[in-house]
Amino acid sequence: MGTTVFERRRPPASVVEHSLAGTRQRVFWLDDLPAGATRRRPELVGERVADLAIVGGGYTGLWTAVLAKRRTPEARVVLIEAKTIGWAASGRNGGFCEASLTHGHENGVTRWPEEMDTLERLGLENLDAIEASEAELGMDFEFERTGMIAPAVEPHQVEWLHEMAADAASRGDETVRFLDEAALRAEVDSPTYLAGVWETRTCGMLHPAKLAAELARVAEELGVEIFEHSPVRRISTPGATGAVTVVTEGGRVVAQHAVLATNAFPSLLKRNALMTVPVYDYVLMTEPLTSEQLADIGWSNRQGIGDLANQFHYYRLSRDNRILFGGYDAVYHYGRRVRSSYEDRPESFERLASHFFTTFPQLEGLRFTHKWAGAIDTSTRFCAFFGTARDGRVAYAAGFTGLGVAATRFAADVMLDRLERRDNERTRLRMVRERPLPFPPEPAAAIGINATRWSLDRADHDLGRRNALLRTLDALGLGFDS
């Protein structure tokens, strides 16, 4: 087996140790919220009557609340969150807002080839709407339409980039640019870079926690009631009333319809118990770069960056010129558990710090101020799935697999369409109507997921060659390509 550039050019241990000295186990984005955005909202006590009850205060639930009120201003909408608005994935992701609804063109064209033109158009329209919402709804979540660069850091990956660029050209897509080594390093200067593809319009950067906070503020201004610290214990749909009852420890909401937006957390529907698994992702955030440090790496166009390995890194600049650097490790814990204790994993943070200084050795001496982790709701098709239950009174979406910042808004529209029984372009999509294969129960899930992770690492060390397990999963349509 070979080595990767991150092993061949490993920085001194002292550089990594210095960079992590004093790093706080906290989410930078949540720490960076203005004081007014973190006010405590009430718990649900007693009974509320509503037209729509929403379970979950992340992007999926918040977009649903805002879009529901914009469709029907007089509707009574109640949103219930187990902890605080945006505390989980919506407040701690990388802030990459990508147009793709299918986790990339290749994943989508493999599964729904006849729909890809429509899906890519709808994805771009959805991204445009998110960008426009800052002005339209009076929000500020630091959106920048920077596009995204995929750099090759191993020789065999350069051919993949040529194929990506050729495929885009064959489709008449002029927003995809191939960059040779010199052109790429003129954009962002890393000695690991051999070439790159810059998708100039399909991705924007934003402040994750500010997006959640601003959506909550707008929702409340539109008349949505939001309750925090109110874990939902069950939902019931007594047939005679035609209503949905959402029950918490201290109260309940009786509504005509409900939306379940719990993502990585256990589903309230038995049918979805095996549909997702929580996979932990790890992130570092640097202190702000000086003007001299920025000059050393360039990056004046501020693109998001994600490399081409199976175990990939993603990184971007914040408004105050910090570098967020995350990815690589994707850790599954037996039993589909989501626990705060899983967020502190020193070996993952040390590995990320080492890979950071391999990528940018000119930044030696820089420190990381924050380190954190979060659970990604992963599905076997690597993008969201949608559905209804309880005679069409309950809608759900889950399984965004790390690409949900933009797709959650699309999911909100899909769920509202379904509850309103609309027949339109969205609801007719096979991608929307189909459910993915479930994950197996334990112990098969842990055995399979960890064997797959080992195989992906092996492929990264063997010129990208996929072993028998990965080829079998590909044939079964289970993906596992990132």
Phi, psi and omega in degrees: 000149180270189177242161174260168180300333182284343173266324180290329185239044182293132179287163176302145180302329181295328178293316179295314181300316179298319185294331184261358179293119179085004178294133183270139175278078181210157179273117182304313185301320179289323176295333187272359179290143173294156187304320183293340183276354185246020181296148180281131176262159186289157170280157177281121178230132180080200186248138172240147175248132185215165170277325182221126173252133182241128179255112179121124183253035170262194184303318184299311179292320183291316176298322178299317180297312182295313183291327177297316180289329178286328175289315185225086187304330183278355182295141176269115185239130178237130177245133184238126181239137183291325179239256178231159182303127173070017186285335185265227188305325184292338179256358187227012178280181183282348181082019175275115183254092189261145182291330188298132174264356189237019182058048177099157183297315185297316179298319181290317184290336175290326186263319185226063186301324183287347183252358190296323178300316179293315181297320180288324176295314180296323178296318178292321177298321179295317178296318177301321181292324177295315178300316182291338185293337177302310179284318186294322183251006177067041182252159171226105175234026170062042182286133175227121181276077188268339193075183185220139178255134171251105181269146169271129178243002173228147184305320183293341181283341181298320178298323177300320180295318177300320179294319178299313181294320180294320179297317179297318180297322180294336179266004180073021181273105183270003181270357180257122184242128172277133179240122174286180187303315182295317181293322179293315182289343171287334176278307179220124189262098172235133178292350177278346189279133178248333178184176180197164170239131179249110173273105197279341187236354191265009182208144173231158175256142178212172177267107188303311184291327177292325176298314179297314182296320180290321175299320178296317179298313180297318179302314180294322178295332177278353176108008178285136172269127180242129177241135179247171178053041184225074180300133177277130182266326180193164170236146178226150182225074178301127189299326187289328187273337184070016182246169175243131177251122179255119190249127173249181179296326187250357183188195178201156175240127175256116187226160175289325181219161176221150174240131178256117184231055186262348172049252187287346184271159185306136182288149174277358178247129181300326183297340182254010185299328183251011187278338179224159170230145176274123180243128186274133181241145188239146190218144170239151174229129181278170165291164179299138177284146173284168178297326179292318179295320176298319179297328180293331182249351182077241175066033183292337179270357166059032181295153163287151182228134175216122185280181194259002182289161171299314173266090192260161173253149170231143181205154184200168176263143172272174180300324180265021172064039162273159173250121169273131183225115185217180176102207180069282178289136173224104195250126176254136179251138183310135174091009179060033186275145172244111184222141179297334180295339180285348186282338180259101182229088188307321182295327177289318180293321177295320179295316178299317180298318177299314181293329177298313183281343166292318181291316183232071181297336180291349179261015178308135184104341177294146179248154173263129180269330185226146171220141180200178179209168177199162182268130176261130178277105189258133175245165184285349176255002173068017172206172188296150170237161190223158177183176174229161179213173176054057177058034177081008181273342182237132176241154180212158171212141181197176174082032185293338171057045172084004180230049187252358185302314176271321187296338178296327178292317176300317180299321179299316178297318179300313182296318178295320176302316182296315180295327179274001179056043178278139173254104183214186184302320180293310188288341178277349182297135175297324177302325180280324185279334184274147172256144177284169172294143177283161168284153177288163174288169175287151004274000184298325181298310181296318179298313183292316182294317181288327174294323178293317179298317177299319181293321178296319177297319179298318178298319178298334179265005184224049175058028178080004182291133183264133183279185186299321180298312181294322178294324177294316178298320177302315182296329180276357181077024181265358170072256184054047180256005177200000000 
